[in-house]
Amino acid sequence: RILYPMRRVGRRGEGRCKRISWEETLSEVALKLMEIRERPEEFVLHCGLDRTQGFVRRFAHAFGTPSFVQNYSLGKVNKFVAQELTWGHSMEVPDLTRTKYILNFGCNVYEASMFYIPMVQRVVQARVDNVAKMVTFDVRLANAAGRSDEWILVKPGTDGIIALAMAYVILEEGLYDRDF
């Protein structure tokens, strides 16, 4: 437990620190924040605990940076960061009721998605009502992969590269609905 502020006086890793006053600490933090505030687009504020999100988000917006990200689990941090920065919220709301082709990148929707039951219902509804095909890219044959029309075994950490490569081809070859 931290009882008072400390400043490192030696090299990083030496463990040498000295006690400083709260006034000195607040002044140093304020100066550093003023430097950072000059370039708010280069500043991302990350919040790791759910109970502090409201406070940290308000601070980020008051500070002037739109880049506030949160972390519910280390396993989903990349997904949450991308979603937060793309559309302003870390939770996806997939429109599966009208989809005909599901590309699933490592999400075991049948047993471990964030909103497990509603997500499973949407996937099943799409597969039944729309005869939607599902292709799963995953490092293991999880339930979602086993229930997919096609399972593509990928090396750990490469699913993002595959998604980016697919997006590149779609954009380069104009394989998207331009009017949409």
ABEGO torsion letter per residue (X at the ends): XBABBBBBABBBGAGBBBBBBAAAAAAAAAAAAAAAAABAAABBBBBABAAAAAAAAAAAAAAGBABBBBBABAAAAAAAAAAAAAAGBABBBBBAAABABBBBBGBBAAAABABAAAAAAAAAAAAAAAGBBBBBBBABBBAAAAABABBBBBBBGAAAAAAAAAAAAAAAAGABBAAX
